[in-house]
Amino acid sequence: MAATPYDPAQMLAMSMHASPGVYALLVGSGISRSAGVGTGWDITKELATRKAALERNQDDPGPQFNVEQWWAETYPDLELGYSAVLGSSGLTQADRRKLLEKFFTPTDEDLAAGRKLPAPAHEAIARLVKRGTVRVIVTTNFDDLIEKALNAIGVPYQVISSPEEIAGSEPLVHSACTVIKVHGDFKRINVLNTEEELKAYHEDLDGLLDQVFDDYGLLTCGWSADWDTALVAAITRAPARRYPLYWAARGVLGENASQLLDARKGATIEIQDADSFLRALADQLEILDRMANPPLTRDMAIGQLKRYLPDPLRRLDLRDLLDGEIQRIRTVLHKRPLSPEHPVPWKADLDELTDHAELLMHLVANGITFDTDHKHDDLWVWVVEQLLRARRVPQPGEAVNGAWVRQTGVPAFFVLKAASFAAIASGRDDLFLRLHLEPTGSDRGHLDSATGAELREVPAWRVLYEYRLFEDDSYNALKEESPTMSLPIRQRLKSTLMPLVSDDTAFELLSDRVEYRVGLLHQHFGRQGIWAPAVESLREVWRESNDPQLHQDDFDENADLNAWTNALSVPSDTLQDTQIGLHNFVLQNRIH
């Protein structure tokens, strides 16, 4: 078949880019499948299997049990379906809420396996909202994964999950994002499940849907239209149909969906799954952004930063400036393969990742330096956390090159370093400590010292240091530049930070002060047996120094000791003991 320029997926992307906020999303259970949240059919079969176990007086019907066959034989006049199973249960709405809760609320085991957490589809939807492309989301889902994805990237939104909430809600045109949960929320008792409940909506909800389907274009994904009679009716009766309907679907559409598509003169987009489709859509919009808006130069970005910093009315502009760089880095990391080519281009990859982080390093370092009123400390901490969460973390059982995947932490590492240098140059030990202690992200291999259980999230200091990121071959790539790991890292930081200090000597002193403080943090938390972030640089300096107390004395004279004792919740004597411990550890490992 000859190629055609009329690809509906591309047409959708160009239309959405040209008219931000014009399209609403209508999503169903298909977008939550990969998150481990069952579809209505999955839940139907599970509940029917439980019913069979009770009627057959068997704890476990067994792996060979065919629930569809059993239902057809037992209830020949009642077709197996979500509504039929719940309707025949005789449960009240409150009972059904409790019954359904286990299907949506993650257990510790689920969390460890990454189930019932926002999937790439939810994260892509959040990206579409963040950029202003989508401002209205209609969903038949009971779960809260869209809300969690929006929270993760700091997007404001309102949720309407019952007709009673409509009157007090913000108008759609004034809200940054409205999530309309037409069948309710699993945490409430007002969920609509049965066929009878799905036949008609409350008049207030019908009125709101009439507004959405009349005023907005529509992109549908993960929704079959097979069971939701009232929702199908709402789309059908929309009079104006100013904007088109796009239906992203896998396989053949059902009868209801086909009729809606014909009535709205819509287009079908054939997809493999919701995750890859929505993620690709968000990526395509970013490509169009870059074509329409050339990337900021460093001087332009720093100029904007300096204008936004002192102006309380430009706080959102400041955050958006930084978030634009964060999202760009996130996209780069997401597109990076989990397994590298051979031979592995360690040094080229390190250089590329560092280059991608360079502008954000400049922005954060300048921001901290010129934020003389300390009004934006939360923002600098947030930047580090967003980059920490942007890393790729292998899932259990996933076959990856561990050292290669760990290098996705390079942008976060260098931005944290730049922020740390600027904080210490500004006499801000309190901010330095916040930058290392408060940002958190997921990582593997960290155990709770009290229980031995694997920690789901860990602070930045446990992840963003040299000997966690650079191992084996990646370490050797750094060693090609210098036998001491800290030196090539310092060189990469120097071009960013030299404009903020006076000369090479001042830069070297600042480097030593930062590395000593990082070492002190690790010493405090008792990780010296597996840690050596500052050892190579410190032992090199101490080997050449006539005064082995150089760094400790400098810290005592120049650090904000109260900030350290407060942040670590220790008395000054304990802090001094930690310094002595670090002193002895480095001396034992120094180069003689």
Residue pairs with C-beta under 8 A, 6 or more apart in sequence:
8 246
8 267
8 268
8 269
9 269
9 277
9 280
9 281
9 284
10 284
11 267
12 219
12 246
12 267
12 269
12 281
13 281
13 284
13 285
13 288
14 288
15 22
15 23
15 217
15 244
16 22
16 23
16 128
16 133
16 134
16 219
16 281
16 285
17 133
17 285
17 288
17 289
17 292
19 217
19 243
20 131
20 132
20 133
21 132
21 133
21 134
21 135
22 216
22 217
22 243
23 133
23 134
23 216
23 217
23 218
23 219
23 243
24 134
24 135
24 136
24 137
24 138
24 212
24 213
24 216
24 217
24 218
24 219
25 125
25 128
25 134
25 136
25 137
25 138
25 139
25 218
25 219
25 220
25 221
26 138
26 139
26 218
26 219
26 220
26 221
26 223
27 125
27 137
27 138
27 139
27 140
27 141
27 146
27 220
27 221
27 222
27 223
27 274
28 139
28 140
28 141
28 221
28 222
28 223
28 224
29 37
29 38
29 39
29 40
29 140
29 141
29 222
29 223
30 39
30 221
30 222
30 223
30 224
30 250
30 274
31 119
31 121
31 122
31 125
31 141
31 221
31 222
31 274
31 278
32 39
32 119
32 121
32 122
32 141
32 143
32 145
32 222
33 39
33 222
33 273
33 274
34 119
34 120
34 121
34 273
34 274
34 275
35 115
35 116
35 117
35 118
35 119
35 122
35 145
36 110
36 113
36 114
36 115
36 116
37 103
37 104
37 116
37 141
37 143
37 145
38 46
38 103
40 82
40 227
41 82
43 82
43 100
43 103
44 80
44 81
44 82
44 85
45 67
45 68
46 103
47 85
47 86
47 89
47 99
48 67
48 70
48 71
48 80
48 85
49 61
49 65
49 67
51 85
51 88
51 89
52 61
52 65
52 67
52 70
52 71
52 74
53 59
53 60
53 61
55 74
61 67
61 70
67 80
68 80
71 78
71 80
72 80
75 84
75 88
78 84
78 88
81 195
81 227
82 193
82 227
83 193
83 194
83 195
83 196
83 197
83 198
83 227
84 195
86 96
86 193
86 194
87 194
87 195
87 196
89 96
91 99
93 189
93 190
93 191
94 189
96 191
96 193
97 186
97 187
97 188
97 189
97 191
100 142
100 186
100 191
100 193
101 186
101 187
103 186
104 116
104 142
104 143
104 144
104 186
105 116
105 186
106 115
106 116
106 117
110 116
110 117
111 117
111 456
112 396
112 454
112 456
113 395
113 396
114 395
114 396
116 143
116 145
117 145
117 148
118 126
118 145
118 146
118 148
118 149
118 152
119 145
119 274
119 275
120 275
120 276
120 278
120 279
121 221
121 222
121 274
121 275
121 277
121 278
121 279
122 145
122 146
122 148
122 149
123 149
123 152
123 279
124 275
124 278
124 279
124 281
124 282
125 134
125 137
125 146
125 149
125 278
126 146
126 149
126 150
126 152
126 153
126 155
127 153
127 282
127 327
128 134
128 278
128 281
128 282
128 285
129 135
129 137
129 150
129 155
129 157
129 176
129 177
130 153
130 155
130 323
130 327
131 282
131 285
131 286
131 289
133 285
134 177
135 172
135 175
135 176
135 177
135 178
136 172
136 177
136 178
136 180
136 212
136 216
137 146
137 177
137 178
137 179
137 180
138 180
138 182
138 209
138 212
139 146
139 179
139 180
139 181
139 182
140 181
140 182
140 183
140 223
140 228
140 231
141 181
141 183
142 181
142 183
142 184
142 185
142 186
142 191
143 186
144 185
144 186
144 187
146 179
147 157
147 159
147 179
150 157
150 177
150 179
152 389
153 323
153 386
154 319
154 323
154 382
155 176
155 177
156 176
156 177
157 175
157 176
157 177
157 178
157 179
158 169
158 170
158 175
158 177
158 178
158 179
159 165
159 178
159 179
159 181
159 185
160 166
160 169
160 178
160 179
160 180
160 181
160 208
161 181
161 184
161 185
161 188
161 190
162 184
162 188
162 190
163 201
163 202
163 203
163 204
163 205
166 204
166 205
166 207
166 208
167 204
169 175
169 178
170 178
172 178
172 211
172 212
172 215
180 208
180 209
180 212
182 192
182 201
182 205
182 209
182 228
182 231
183 191
183 192
183 193
183 198
183 228
184 190
184 191
184 192
185 191
192 198
195 227
195 229
198 227
198 228
198 229
198 230
198 231
199 229
199 230
200 229
200 230
201 209
201 230
201 231
201 234
206 230
206 234
209 231
209 234
210 234
210 237
210 238
213 234
213 235
213 238
214 238
214 239
214 240
214 241
214 242
215 240
215 242
216 243
217 242
217 243
217 244
217 245
217 246
218 235
218 243
218 244
218 245
218 246
218 264
218 266
219 245
219 246
219 248
220 245
220 246
220 247
220 248
220 249
221 248
221 249
221 271
221 274
221 277
221 278
222 248
222 274
224 254
224 256
224 257
225 231
225 232
225 254
225 256
225 257
225 260
226 254
226 256
226 257
232 256
232 260
235 260
235 264
236 259
236 260
236 263
238 264
241 264
241 265
244 264
244 265
244 266
244 267
245 260
245 261
245 264
245 265
245 266
245 267
246 266
246 267
246 268
246 269
247 253
247 257
247 260
247 261
247 266
247 267
247 268
247 269
248 269
248 271
248 274
248 277
249 257
249 268
249 269
249 270
249 271
250 270
250 271
250 272
250 273
253 261
253 268
260 266
261 267
261 268
269 277
271 277
279 334
283 331
283 335
286 327
286 331
296 304
296 359
298 358
298 359
298 362
301 321
301 359
301 362
301 363
302 362
302 363
302 366
304 317
304 321
305 318
305 321
305 363
305 366
305 367
305 370
306 366
306 370
307 314
308 314
308 315
308 317
308 318
308 321
309 318
309 367
309 370
309 371
309 376
310 373
318 367
318 376
318 379
319 379
321 363
322 360
322 363
322 364
322 367
322 379
322 383
323 386
325 359
325 360
325 363
326 360
326 383
326 386
326 387
326 390
328 356
329 356
329 357
329 360
329 387
329 390
329 411
330 386
330 390
332 353
332 356
333 390
333 391
333 392
333 408
333 411
334 392
336 392
336 408
338 392
338 394
338 398
338 400
338 401
338 404
338 405
339 399
339 400
339 401
339 404
340 349
340 401
340 404
344 401
344 404
344 473
346 473
346 474
346 476
346 477
347 477
347 478
347 480
347 481
349 404
349 407
350 407
350 410
350 474
350 477
350 478
353 407
353 408
353 410
353 411
354 410
354 411
354 414
354 492
356 411
357 410
357 411
357 414
357 415
358 496
360 383
360 387
360 411
360 415
361 414
361 415
361 417
361 418
361 493
361 496
362 418
362 496
364 380
364 383
364 415
364 418
364 419
364 422
365 418
365 419
365 421
365 422
365 496
365 497
365 500
366 422
366 500
367 376
367 379
367 380
367 422
368 380
368 419
368 422
368 423
368 426
368 428
368 431
369 422
369 425
369 426
369 500
371 377
371 380
374 428
374 431
377 431
377 434
380 419
380 431
380 435
381 434
381 435
381 438
381 439
382 439
383 415
383 419
384 412
384 415
384 416
384 419
384 435
384 439
384 460
384 464
385 438
385 439
385 440
385 441
385 460
387 411
387 412
387 415
387 416
388 409
388 412
388 439
388 440
388 441
388 460
388 463
388 464
389 441
389 442
390 408
390 411
390 412
391 408
391 409
391 412
391 441
391 443
391 463
392 405
392 408
393 405
393 441
393 442
393 443
393 444
394 400
394 402
394 405
394 444
402 471
403 470
403 471
403 472
403 473
403 474
404 474
406 468
406 469
406 470
406 471
406 474
407 469
407 470
407 474
409 463
409 464
409 468
409 469
410 469
412 460
412 463
412 464
413 464
413 465
413 469
414 492
414 493
416 435
416 436
416 460
416 464
417 489
417 493
417 514
418 493
418 496
418 497
419 431
419 435
420 432
420 435
420 436
420 514
420 517
420 518
421 493
421 497
421 500
421 510
421 511
421 514
422 497
422 500
423 429
423 431
423 432
423 435
424 432
424 510
424 513
424 514
424 517
425 497
425 500
425 501
425 510
427 558
427 560
428 560
429 517
429 559
429 560
429 563
429 564
430 560
430 563
430 566
430 567
432 514
432 517
433 521
433 563
433 564
433 567
433 568
434 567
435 460
436 459
436 460
436 461
436 518
436 521
437 459
437 460
437 461
437 567
438 459
438 460
439 459
439 460
440 457
440 458
440 459
440 460
441 457
441 458
441 460
441 463
442 456
442 457
442 458
443 455
443 457
443 458
443 462
443 463
444 454
445 454
446 454
446 455
446 458
446 462
447 453
447 454
447 455
448 454
448 455
461 518
461 521
461 522
461 525
462 468
462 527
465 518
465 522
465 531
465 533
466 485
466 486
466 489
466 532
466 533
467 530
467 531
467 532
467 533
470 478
470 485
475 485
478 485
478 488
478 489
479 485
481 487
481 488
481 491
482 488
484 536
484 537
484 540
485 536
485 537
486 511
486 515
486 534
486 536
486 537
486 540
487 537
490 507
490 511
490 537
493 511
494 507
497 507
497 510
498 507
501 507
501 510
509 554
511 537
512 537
512 538
512 541
512 551
512 554
513 551
513 554
513 555
513 558
515 533
515 534
515 537
515 538
516 534
516 538
516 551
516 552
516 554
516 555
516 582
517 555
517 559
518 533
518 534
519 533
519 534
519 535
519 538
519 582
519 586
520 555
520 564
520 578
520 579
520 582
522 528
522 531
522 533
523 578
523 581
523 582
523 585
524 568
524 570
524 575
524 578
528 581
528 582
528 585
532 589
534 586
535 585
535 586
535 589
538 551
538 586
538 590
539 586
539 589
539 590
539 591
540 591
541 550
541 551
542 548
542 550
542 551
542 586
542 587
542 590
543 590
543 591
543 592
547 553
548 583
548 587
549 583
552 579
552 582
552 583
555 579
561 572
561 575
564 575
565 571
565 572
565 574
565 575
568 574
568 575
570 578
